[in-house]
């Protein structure tokens, strides 16, 4: 699993003109799933992201997690994170998980983050979404599960 994690002051997702998820300070997580990912990858990523110390403490150092700050997470599925652009000009999505598998692992990630104590809002799986955010810092990280069978860049 691969996640692009952005520290935000606010973020929201709209589908067909309606807001499906919205947060104030916290994390926007764009989540991609590959064919070889499992629930263990989902659990690992949820725990890792919930505990990432990327928020400033009183001394201005990145020492606090979203749990420490009481922030929220906006989790958005994004299969294009496994788009392989190494050949030609059109991305190949051969490594991205099929929809049924990706949906199950995306939902598992959301539940694992909630079990960790994070308030989680979501996008709509397989929908065309408009995502807006105010990146704080900017702080943007790529976080991956340690799946040894992963392919795709």
Order of alpha helices (4+ residues) and beta strands (2+ residues): beta-beta-beta-alpha-beta-beta-alpha-beta-alpha-beta-beta
